[in-house]
Amino acid sequence: MQRRRLGRSGLEVSAVGLGTWQVLDVRDREEEARHEVVGAALEAGITLFDSSPMYGEAERVLGDALCKYGRDSATVATKVWTSDDREAEHQTEDALDFFGGRIELYQVHNLVAVEKRLDLLERLKEEGKVCSIGATHHSRSAFPALMDVMRGGRVDFVQVPYNAADVAITEEVLPLAEELGLGVIAMVPLGSGRLVRKAPADKDLEPLRGFGVETWAQALLKFVLSDERVSCAIPATSKPERARENARAGEPPFFGSEEREYVRRLARR
Ligand SMILES: NC(=O)c1ccc[n+]([C@@H]2O[C@H](COP(=O)([O-])OP(=O)(O)OC[C@H]3O[C@@H](n4cnc5c(N)ncnc54)[C@H](OP(=O)(O)O)[C@@H]3O)[C@@H](O)[C@H]2O)c1
């Protein structure tokens, strides 16, 4: 698995990470099976795991799985997501408990109360509990506000949507990230499942085989990772074999502009 630098955080992360929205929001009997997804991901070379208190049980389930399979090999990227100052403190306390007292990448989710939350995360960084701070937003309408935060100099990286059907961040966000030396985590690389479910025929993947593409999911992930401004793409899956399949997309070679355009065309059909 290729490793990439996450902007000025100075951290190296695997090109493919694991998202946890919905897929790790489980309880009781379902938990053990989802722990295995995290175990398979780690074994396949995935190091970055993205979560949030917005994702129900996901932070707790991820924390338990990492405890079982290797917290030290993981880069945890979680988020604080609330307009309430007290609740923000609780969220960070809970997360530090789940992840063994340290969180490598702490993000302000959807820019909620962003300046105050950055104050809190900077304090945790000074205390040595957080390594690097970022901000996320999923909506194009919020990109101007996100870019203000990027220019403000308080974040090392951003998390934004990027996939073969949604390249809005290539217009301004990615060029600004490059100019400022910020890392970029690409959320929803498979279109939250919608894109990957519309798989083209096997024969349509033939021109991509030389790039190590075995499946449509891998073609979609390689599309995102072929943009060198992206540090890490974070597909979510509830299945260990898919975590392994997705991880293989993090191996070079990556696409040139012709193959990227080809995947865009397949995704639009
Ligand atoms: N900050 C934000 O505002 C924000 C917003 C959205 C997402 N995110 C982050 O980004 C992560 C990824 O986004 P996402 O979860 O919306 O969607 P995604 O990763 O684009 O797609 C996930 C879906 O794709 C399926 N899938 C995964 N690998 C597959 C494969 N190899 N073959 C076929 N299907 C496959 C999964 O189903 P199976 O479980 O059946 O494999 C799941 O339904 C989230 O989990 C979260 O961590 C952040």
The ligand as an SDF file (V2000), in Angstrom:
LIG
                    3D

 48 52  0  0  0  0  0  0  0  0999 V2000
  -17.3010   14.6040    7.2670 N   0  0  0  0  0  0  0  0  0  0  0  0
  -18.3910   14.3550    6.6120 C   0  0  0  0  0  0  0  0  0  0  0  0
  -19.2680   15.2100    6.4770 O   0  0  0  0  0  0  0  0  0  0  0  0
  -18.5570   12.9900    5.9880 C   0  0  0  0  0  0  0  0  0  0  0  0
  -19.6670   12.7480    5.2150 C   0  0  0  0  0  0  0  0  0  0  0  0
  -19.7770   11.5200    4.6300 C   0  0  0  0  0  0  0  0  0  0  0  0
  -18.7730   10.5780    4.8160 C   0  0  0  0  0  0  0  0  0  0  0  0
  -17.7010   10.8130    5.5850 N   0  0  0  0  0  0  0  0  0  0  0  0
  -16.6370    9.8030    5.8080 C   0  0  0  0  0  0  0  0  0  0  0  0
  -16.3100    9.2060    4.5510 O   0  0  0  0  0  0  0  0  0  0  0  0
  -16.4970    7.7870    4.6450 C   0  0  0  0  0  0  0  0  0  0  0  0
  -16.8650    7.2090    3.3000 C   0  0  0  0  0  0  0  0  0  0  0  0
  -18.0860    7.7480    2.8150 O   0  0  0  0  0  0  0  0  0  0  0  0
  -19.4340    6.8840    2.7800 P   0  0  0  0  0  0  0  0  0  0  0  0
  -19.4270    5.9050    3.8850 O   0  0  0  0  0  0  0  0  0  0  0  0
  -20.5610    7.8250    2.6810 O   0  0  0  0  0  0  0  0  0  0  0  0
  -19.4140    6.1600    1.3770 O   0  0  0  0  0  0  0  0  0  0  0  0
  -18.3910    5.4000    0.3970 P   0  0  0  0  0  0  0  0  0  0  0  0
  -17.1780    4.9720    1.1080 O   0  0  0  0  0  0  0  0  0  0  0  0
  -18.3010    6.2180   -0.8150 O   0  0  0  0  0  0  0  0  0  0  0  0
  -19.2830    4.1050    0.0550 O   0  0  0  0  0  0  0  0  0  0  0  0
  -19.5710    3.1520    1.0380 C   0  0  0  0  0  0  0  0  0  0  0  0
  -20.5070    2.1200    0.4350 C   0  0  0  0  0  0  0  0  0  0  0  0
  -19.8300    1.4080   -0.5890 O   0  0  0  0  0  0  0  0  0  0  0  0
  -19.9360   -0.0060   -0.3650 C   0  0  0  0  0  0  0  0  0  0  0  0
  -18.6240   -0.5910   -0.7010 N   0  0  0  0  0  0  0  0  0  0  0  0
  -17.4300   -0.3760   -0.1010 C   0  0  0  0  0  0  0  0  0  0  0  0
  -16.4460   -1.0450   -0.7010 N   0  0  0  0  0  0  0  0  0  0  0  0
  -17.0360   -1.7400   -1.7150 C   0  0  0  0  0  0  0  0  0  0  0  0
  -16.5480   -2.6450   -2.6910 C   0  0  0  0  0  0  0  0  0  0  0  0
  -15.2620   -2.9670   -2.7800 N   0  0  0  0  0  0  0  0  0  0  0  0
  -17.4480   -3.1890   -3.5810 N   0  0  0  0  0  0  0  0  0  0  0  0
  -18.7580   -2.8750   -3.5200 C   0  0  0  0  0  0  0  0  0  0  0  0
  -19.2730   -2.0170   -2.6060 N   0  0  0  0  0  0  0  0  0  0  0  0
  -18.4170   -1.4630   -1.7140 C   0  0  0  0  0  0  0  0  0  0  0  0
  -20.2860   -0.1740    1.0740 C   0  0  0  0  0  0  0  0  0  0  0  0
  -21.1470   -1.2790    1.2380 O   0  0  0  0  0  0  0  0  0  0  0  0
  -20.6910   -2.6000    2.0740 P   0  0  0  0  0  0  0  0  0  0  0  0
  -20.6680   -2.1980    3.5140 O   0  0  0  0  0  0  0  0  0  0  0  0
  -21.7930   -3.5650    1.7530 O   0  0  0  0  0  0  0  0  0  0  0  0
  -19.3570   -3.0120    1.5470 O   0  0  0  0  0  0  0  0  0  0  0  0
  -21.0370    1.1110    1.4030 C   0  0  0  0  0  0  0  0  0  0  0  0
  -22.4100    0.9700    1.1140 O   0  0  0  0  0  0  0  0  0  0  0  0
  -17.5770    7.6530    5.7150 C   0  0  0  0  0  0  0  0  0  0  0  0
  -17.6960    6.3430    6.2160 O   0  0  0  0  0  0  0  0  0  0  0  0
  -17.0940    8.6640    6.7200 C   0  0  0  0  0  0  0  0  0  0  0  0
  -16.0220    8.1340    7.4790 O   0  0  0  0  0  0  0  0  0  0  0  0
  -17.5740   12.0270    6.1450 C   0  0  0  0  0  0  0  0  0  0  0  0
  1  2  1  0
  2  3  2  0
  2  4  1  0
  4  5  1  0
  4 48  2  0
  5  6  2  0
  6  7  1  0
  7  8  2  0
  8  9  1  0
  8 48  1  0
  9 10  1  0
  9 46  1  0
 10 11  1  0
 11 12  1  0
 11 44  1  0
 12 13  1  0
 13 14  1  0
 14 15  2  0
 14 16  1  0
 14 17  1  0
 17 18  1  0
 18 19  2  0
 18 20  1  0
 18 21  1  0
 21 22  1  0
 22 23  1  0
 23 24  1  0
 23 42  1  0
 24 25  1  0
 25 26  1  0
 25 36  1  0
 26 27  1  0
 26 35  1  0
 27 28  2  0
 28 29  1  0
 29 30  1  0
 29 35  2  0
 30 31  1  0
 30 32  2  0
 32 33  1  0
 33 34  2  0
 34 35  1  0
 36 37  1  0
 36 42  1  0
 37 38  1  0
 38 39  2  0
 38 40  1  0
 38 41  1  0
 42 43  1  0
 44 45  1  0
 44 46  1  0
 46 47  1  0
M  CHG  2   8   1  16  -1
M  END
$$$$
